Amino acid sequence: MHIHTQEEAPRTVADYGPDSGSRWFGLWDGYFAISYLVTVILLFTSAEDQSHRAFAIGALTLIVPWYAGLGRRLMIHRTTGRRNVVFAVGLFLLFGSSSLLDLAGSFALFAVVPMLMMSLAMQPAIVVVVVANLWPVTVVWLRGGEFDPHILGVLPISLLGIALSVLLGVWITRVVQQSADRGELINELRRSREREARLSHQAGISAERERLAREIHDTLAQSLTSIISLVQAAESEVVGNPERARTRLGLAGRVARDSLDEARGFVSALTPPPLRESSLVQAVRRQADLLSEETGLTVRCTARGEEQQLPMAVGVVLLRSAQEAFANVRKHARDARRVEVLVAYAPDAVRLVVRDDGAGFQPDDGQDGGPDDGQDSGQNGYGLRGMQARVAEIGGMAQVSSSPGTGTVVEVRVPLGPVAEESAEESDDE
């Protein structure tokens, strides 16, 4: 239901486009023209006085500009008001004059009745239509000067004409109303589609922003954090242990080059470089070796089960999860000495486990990776929660287990069923 506000003009048939208004009215224009031509032909062939015939044709012809200049617009817009009454009165007077001058002009009822029904409200239109149908009988009576019994023979035909005229008028009115309703439904559907397109576009933008945020956090942000840490360590050792400082700077350069490759692949929406020419286990092992070189921790990476080719979406999610787990080890695993990394293959799933022997934390105290989650994703929302969201997108599960003094375990399990395959296909399509 459409509710009109004070500032909003009422909708008309013309507002609903050509399908609901002007197009069907072109058919009515054709019908009106045919009715006019047939009536004119009947007047030309009439046996009545030729002088009366000319005036009858003139009155009938005046209906054409009267309809074209005033009535047509009123009927298309389905408005009500003084103009409708003026048009109906003028139409009836012209029709009545033509029929009074020559009875053959009464054939114009086929066009006059629908116009009266379309220009007036239902009840007054029916009254005027009844009067218009009785007018030819009244003309015959007036010409006779007294009541002619033959009128009783014509009266049933007039009554039948009244019934048919009313039915025709009601039918035309209903067609117009249905056309307006259909136009409103079409407009509502169009507006709904536009709203849906806007919402879908906005949802796509939001999803893409979230994806970009996760990608930046999992690649560039973590790499920059590592580079900063290595450079700061090198600065502190440049005097006392220059060889060690050079080693750290070289490692920082390698991390920077890897980050550049990540950024290029990220911008081009390509496969992450670590997965481009190697398997998941090899890519995770390289990340583990980098963690060991940066922190001095003992990092052991093992694989279990028969290694298999993974859908790209699954491989990317597991690699990013490993990078996020290693980043949290760098920042939060205080007093840690060892990190165990496991990549386990099963026929229906792949499991990644990263375990450290650090101080651990109370899950209720930290939001995203420990109690010291200062500038990490606990505040920005792109750390472990982002990892969990990424894993959930392909039907997987990510869980973080920790308690004070027992270290931290990050476990990710990703299925290799239809969900992962569909995600891989979507990634390939993109």
N, C-alpha and C positions, 0 to 999 in steps of 0.2 A: 504494500500500500504506500502510495506516495503522499506525503504530507506537505501542503503548501505553507510556506512561511510568509510573513508579511512582505518581505522584499522580493519574493520569488513570484514571477508571473505564472498563472495557471497554464498547464500544458495543453496543447491542442493537437489535433490529428496531424497537422503539418509539422509539428515538432518531432514526430517520430520517423521522419525520413520518407523517401519516395515510395517504399514498399507499402506503407500503411496509409498514405494519404493521396498524394498527387497522382500516383500511377493508376490506382483503381478509378480515380475520378476522371481520368481520360476516357475510360469506357462509358461513364455516364455522359460525358460531353458528346460522344458519338451517338448514344441513344437519344439525347435531346435533339441533336441535329436531324436525325432520321424522323423523329416525331414531328418536328417543325416542317420538314419538307413534305411529308405525307399529308399533313393538315393543309398546307398551302395548295397542294395538288387537288385535294378534295374541294377546297374553296373555289379553285379555278373551274372545276367541272360542276360546280353547284348550279342548280336551276333557278336560284333566286335572283333578285335584282342585281344587275352588274354594278350599279353605284354603291349598293350596300356591300357587295363583294369586295370592292377595292378598299373600302374603309375597314372591313373585317380583316383583310390581309394586312393592312397597315397596322391595326391594333395588335395583330398576332406577331408581326415583325418587330414591334417595339419591345416585345418580351425578350428578344435576343440580347439587345444591349442592356436591358434591365437586369437580366440574369448575369451577363458577362461582367458588368460593371459593379454590381452590388451583391447579387445572390450567391454567385459561385464562391466568393471569398468567405461569406458567412457560413455556407454549408461545409466548406473544407475545414474551417476552424471550429465548427460546431459551437459557435458563440450564441449567447442569448442576450436580448436587449431590445432597445427601441428600433435599431436598424432592422432587426429581423421582422418586427411588426410592420415597419414601413415597406419592406420588400414584399411581405405576404399580401398586404393590402393592395399595393400596386400591381402585383401579379394577378390577384383575383379580379381587379378592375379591368385590366387589359384582356384577360381571358373572357370575363363576363361581357365586355363590349364586343369582342369578336363574335362570341356565340349569339349575342342579341342581334347583331347585324346580319349574321348568316349562321344558321344552325350547324352547318358543317364544321364550324370552328370549334364545336364541342369535342371534336376528336383530340384536341390539344390536352384533354384531361390526362392522357397517358403520360404526358411530361409534367403537367401542372401539379398533379397530385403528389408525385415523389418530391418535387421541390418544396411544396408546402410542408410535407412531413419532415424534410431535412432541415428546414429553416425555423420551424416553430417547435415548442415543447409538445409532448405527446398529446395531452388533453386538448389544448386549443387547436392543434393541427387536425385532430379527428373531427372536431366541430366544423372547421373551415372546409375540410374535405367533403363532409356530408353535404354542406351547403353547395359546394361546387358541383357535386354530382347531381343534386336536385335542380341546379340552375337550368339545364336544357329542358327539363320537364316544365319548369316555371315559365320559360320562354315560350314554349308551345301553348301553354295555358293563356299567357298574356296576349299572344297574337290572336287567339280565338275570341277573346273578349268575354267569354263565359266558360264554364266548366265543360270540357269535351269528354264524352265517355271513352274516346279512343286513348285518352291519357292513361286510363287504368291499364291498358295493354302495354304501354311504354314503361309504367311505373315499376313493374317487377325487374325489367332490364336495368333501370336506374338503381334499384336497390341492390341488384347483383353487382353493378358497377361500384356502388359504395363499398360493399363488402370486399370486393377484389382490390379496390384502391386502398382501403385501410390495411388489408393484409400486405399489399405491396409496400406501402409506406412503412409499416412496422418492420417488415423484412429488411428494407433498405436501411432503416435506422439501426437495426441490430447489426447489420453488416458493417456499418460505419463504426459502431461502438466496439465490435470485435476487432476491427482493423486498428482502432486506437489502442485497445488492450494489447493486441499483438505487438504493436509498435512499442508500447511501454515495456513489454517483456523483452523485446529485442534490445531496447536501450539499456534495460537493467542487466541483461546478459552481457552486453558490451562493457558496461561499467564494471560488472563483476570480473570480467576477464582482464580489464585494465588494472583493477585492484590486485587481482591475483598475480598479474605480470609484475606489478610494482613490488608486491610482497616477496615474490620469488626472486626478483632482482636484488632486493635488499637482503633477503636471506642468503643469496649467493655471495653478496659482498661481505656479509658478516662471516660466513663460513670461510671465504677466501682470506679474510683478515686473520681469522683464528689460525688457519693453516700457515699463513705467512709468519705469524708470531711464533708458532711452534718451530717452524723451520729455522727462523733466525735464532731462536733461543738454542735449538739443538745443534746448530752449526757455528754461525758467526759469533754469537755471544759467548759460547763456551770456549771457542778458540781464542777469542780476544782475552778472556779471563786467563787462559793458560799462558798466553804470550806475556801479559802483564806480570804474572807471577814469575815467569822465567827471567824477564828483564830485571825485575826488582831483585831477584836472587843474584843475578849476574852483577848488578851494581854493588851489592854488598861484598862480593868476592873479587872484584876487579883488582884490588890492591893486594889482599892477602893470598889469593889463590887465582891468579890470572888464567891458568890453564882450565880450571873448573869454570870460570866465567865465560871463556870462549866456548866451552862445550854447551853451556846453557844458552848462549846467544845463537849458536848453531842450531840447537834444538828449537829455539823460538823461531828462527827463520824457516825451519822445516814445517812447523805448525802453521806459520803464516802462508807458506806456499800451498799446503793442504787446504787451508781455509779459502784461499783464492780459487782453487779448483772447485771446492764445494759451492762457493758463491756463483761461479760461472755455470756449473751444472744446475744450481738452484734457479738462476735467472732463466736458463734455457729449458727448465722443466725436464731435465734429463735424469738418467739414473745417477745416484750419488757415486762419485769417483771410486770410493772403496769397494763398491759392489759391481763396478763396471767390468772389471777384468778378473775378479776373484769371487770366491764363494763367501757365504755369510761367516763361516768359521774363520776364514783367513782375514776378513775385514775386522771382525771382533778382536782377533788376536793382535792385529796391528794397533788397534785402539788400546788394548791392554798393555802392549809393549810401550806405547807412548806414555801411558799412565805411570808405568814403572820408572821410565827415564825421568819424568817430571818430578815425581814424589819420592823416589827411592824405595817404594814399597815392593814387596815380593808379590808379583801378580802371576797367577797360574791360570791358563786358559785351556780347558779340555772340551772334547766333543764326545758325545755318546750316541750310539745308534748309527744307522746307515745314512750318510749324508746324501741329500737329494736336492734337485733343482727346485727352488721355491718361487712362487709368484712374486713379482717385483714388489707389490704392495706389502707382502709379508716380510720380505727381506729388508725393506726400508724401515718398517715399523720396529723390527727387532734390532737393527743397527742403531736407530735413533734412541731406542730404549737403553741399549748398552752405553751409548754416549752420555745419556742423562744420568744413569747409575754411576758411571765413572766420575762425572762432574760433581755429584753429591759426595763421592768418596774424597775428592780433592778438598772439598770445602768443609765437610762435617765429620769425617771419620777421624776424630782426634785419637791419638795414641794407637792408631792402627799399624799393624806390621805386615799383614797378609791380606790379599784379596783373591778369592776363588771365583772363577768364571766358568760357567757350564752352559754349553749349547747341546741340548738333547733332542734328537730326532725320533719321532714316533710315526707310525703310518698315518695317523689322523691329526697330528699336531706337532708343533715345535715349541720347545720350552727354553727360556733363557733365565739363568739364575746368576746373580752377582751378590757375593757374600763377603763382608769385611769383618775383621775382629776389633773394630774400633770401640769407642766409648758407648755407642748406641744412644738412643734417646727414647723419651716417652712419647708415643704417638699423639697423645692428647695435648702435649706441650708445644709441639711444632706442627706447622701447617703442611709443610711440604718437603722437608728433608732434614729436620732436626731442629733443635732449639736455637741454633745459631744461624737460622735461615734469614739473614739480614737482607742482603741485596739480591738474593736469589729469587726463585720463582714463587716462594711463599707469599711475597707481597704482590708480585706481578701476575701470578696465576699461570705461568708457563713452565713449571718444573715437573715434579712427579704427577701433579694433577693433569698437566698437559699430556704427559706420557700416557696416563690412564685413558684420557679421552682419545688419543691417537689409536691406542690398542683396541678400545671399544668400537671404533669405527669399522674395524674388520672382524668384529665378533669375538675378540680376544679378551683376556683378563690380565690385569696388572695388580700386584699386591706388594705392599711394603710391610715387613715385619721387623720390629726392633724393640728393645727394652734396655734400660741403662745397664751397662757393663757386659752386654752380650753381643754387641755389634749390630749390624743391619743386614737384612736380606731383601733384595729386590727380585721378585719373580714375575716373569711375563710368560703367558701361555697363549699361543695363537693357533687357531684351528686351520687345517688344510682342506676344509670341506667347501661347500658351495659359497659360503659368505666370503671367504678369502679369495676364491676364484672370481666372484663378481667384482670385488674390490680391485683385483688385478686388472680385469677387463676395463673397468672405469678409468684406472690410471693410464692404461695404454691408450684409451680413447682421448684422454686429455692431452 
